[in-house]
Amino acid sequence: MVVTVLGASGRTGRQVVRLLVRQGHSVRAGVRNGRRGDAVAGLGATPVIADLTATQDELVDAFAGSDVVINTAGAADPDPAAVALIDRDGAITGIRAAERAAVRRFVQLSAQFADAPDQGDRLVRSILYAKQISDSVLRRSSLMWTVVRAATLTDEPATGRVSIASHLDAGRVPRLDVAAVIAACLTEPRTENRGFDIHTGPLPVAAALAALD
Ligand SMILES: NC(=O)c1ccc[n+]([C@@H]2O[C@H](COP(=O)([O-])OP(=O)(O)OC[C@H]3O[C@@H](n4cnc5c(N)ncnc54)[C@H](OP(=O)(O)O)[C@@H]3O)[C@@H](O)[C@H]2O)c1
């Protein structure tokens, strides 16, 4: 499959790119601008400029020929205005552009509790509300969708073991394990038109996804 990864220079995005390349996909590593190309060099992917604050037309061009778009981008600044710009409005622009570019599937890395966003401090609340809105636009789009609501992300080594369900208690999960789940979604039909929470748990990734009802 031809897969475009948004936020490919990010900590989770880079791991998603790495895994998809290893699985034999043709991967386009979406970066905000040419200066960020270095961040994805050596991953085996083709860099493509895909800035979520660009126009919808520019993103349509960036997505042309892609079967799948995976959005792992998030606001670089810990500021509610930046979150609204990237995680809400930028994600929605990406979804609309994917529809116009005849992309088949869109996988969104969201956050646990985006489906119950009235909690946490001002920044957390802004992130959860932004993701609730963009997740809901994705669900109502014409795209085949998957929303991966990850618990608190860590840079710890992969465990290869996760819990996946419609709703989980709060938890933590290494970015590497989230990347493995996102990559596995592309070949697991149970993840089509589904949203789910994920954190570290007892099951290997494939088994956890296969157990989705
Ligand atoms: N932190 C948590 O505990 C947690 C929990 C659940 C979900 N999440 C979500 O998981 C996702 C990944 O998190 P992370 O910590 O791995 O991310 P990260 O390392 O902060 O990387 C974020 C990525 O988004 C890119 N980005 C920023 N603005 C952009 C724009 N205008 N257009 C396109 N890309 C843009 C960044 O590009 P540059 O490299 O150019 O800055 C970077 O590649 C985020 O959406 C985050 O909200 C986080």
The ligand as a Tripos MOL2 file, in Angstrom:
@<TRIPOS>MOLECULE
LIG
   48    52     1     0     0
SMALL
NO_CHARGES

@<TRIPOS>ATOM
      1 N1          1.7970   12.8550   24.9900 N.am      1 LIG1
      2 C1          0.8780   11.9500   25.2960 C.2       1 LIG1
      3 O1          0.8750   11.3730   26.3940 O.2       1 LIG1
      4 C2         -0.1690   11.5930   24.2690 C.ar      1 LIG1
      5 C3         -1.1520   10.6790   24.6050 C.ar      1 LIG1
      6 C4         -2.0760   10.2890   23.6420 C.ar      1 LIG1
      7 C5         -2.0110   10.8220   22.3610 C.ar      1 LIG1
      8 N2         -1.0560   11.7380   22.0700 N.ar      1 LIG1
      9 C6         -1.0270   12.2580   20.6870 C.3       1 LIG1
     10 O2         -0.1970   11.4010   19.9350 O.3       1 LIG1
     11 C7          0.3320   12.1280   18.8100 C.3       1 LIG1
     12 C8          1.8430   11.8830   18.7260 C.3       1 LIG1
     13 O3          2.4520   12.3150   19.9140 O.3       1 LIG1
     14 P1          4.0630   12.3910   19.9810 P.3       1 LIG1
     15 O4          4.3900   12.8140   21.3950 O.co2     1 LIG1
     16 O5          4.6760   11.1560   19.4290 O.co2     1 LIG1
     17 O6          4.3200   13.5860   18.9620 O.3       1 LIG1
     18 P2          5.5980   14.5390   18.8120 P.3       1 LIG1
     19 O7          6.8570   13.8060   19.0470 O.co2     1 LIG1
     20 O8          5.3510   15.7940   19.6040 O.co2     1 LIG1
     21 O9          5.5030   14.8770   17.2490 O.3       1 LIG1
     22 C9          4.4580   15.6470   16.7570 C.3       1 LIG1
     23 C10         4.5990   15.6720   15.2620 C.3       1 LIG1
     24 O10         3.5930   16.5390   14.7290 O.3       1 LIG1
     25 C11         4.2350   17.3640   13.7530 C.3       1 LIG1
     26 N3          3.5350   18.6080   13.4960 N.ar      1 LIG1
     27 C12         3.4270   19.6940   14.3040 C.ar      1 LIG1
     28 N4          2.7850   20.6800   13.6320 N.ar      1 LIG1
     29 C13         2.4850   20.1850   12.4030 C.ar      1 LIG1
     30 C14         1.8360   20.7120   11.2610 C.ar      1 LIG1
     31 N5          1.4070   21.9860   11.2270 N.pl3     1 LIG1
     32 N6          1.6870   19.9190   10.1760 N.ar      1 LIG1
     33 C15         2.1470   18.6590   10.1640 C.ar      1 LIG1
     34 N7          2.7960   18.1080   11.2140 N.ar      1 LIG1
     35 C16         2.9590   18.8640   12.3300 C.ar      1 LIG1
     36 C17         5.6070   17.6130   14.3410 C.3       1 LIG1
     37 O11         6.4720   18.1280   13.3440 O.3       1 LIG1
     38 P3          7.8940   18.8230   13.7410 P.3       1 LIG1
     39 O12         8.8470   17.6720   13.9670 O.co2     1 LIG1
     40 O13         8.2160   19.6140   12.5580 O.co2     1 LIG1
     41 O14         7.6530   19.6300   15.0080 O.co2     1 LIG1
     42 C18         5.9600   16.1970   14.7760 C.3       1 LIG1
     43 O15         6.3600   15.4340   13.6740 O.3       1 LIG1
     44 C19        -0.0680   13.5830   19.0240 C.3       1 LIG1
     45 O16        -1.2210   13.8510   18.2730 O.3       1 LIG1
     46 C20        -0.4260   13.6310   20.5100 C.3       1 LIG1
     47 O17        -1.3890   14.6350   20.8060 O.3       1 LIG1
     48 C21        -0.1260   12.1250   22.9890 C.ar      1 LIG1
@<TRIPOS>BOND
     1     1     2 1
     2     2     3 2
     3     2     4 1
     4     4     5 ar
     5     4    48 ar
     6     5     6 ar
     7     6     7 ar
     8     7     8 ar
     9     8     9 1
    10     8    48 ar
    11     9    10 1
    12     9    46 1
    13    10    11 1
    14    11    12 1
    15    11    44 1
    16    12    13 1
    17    13    14 1
    18    14    15 2
    19    14    16 1
    20    14    17 1
    21    17    18 1
    22    18    19 2
    23    18    20 1
    24    18    21 1
    25    21    22 1
    26    22    23 1
    27    23    24 1
    28    23    42 1
    29    24    25 1
    30    25    26 1
    31    25    36 1
    32    26    27 ar
    33    26    35 ar
    34    27    28 ar
    35    28    29 ar
    36    29    30 ar
    37    29    35 ar
    38    30    31 1
    39    30    32 ar
    40    32    33 ar
    41    33    34 ar
    42    34    35 ar
    43    36    37 1
    44    36    42 1
    45    37    38 1
    46    38    39 2
    47    38    40 1
    48    38    41 1
    49    42    43 1
    50    44    45 1
    51    44    46 1
    52    46    47 1
@<TRIPOS>SUBSTRUCTURE
     1 LIG1         1 GROUP 0 **** ****
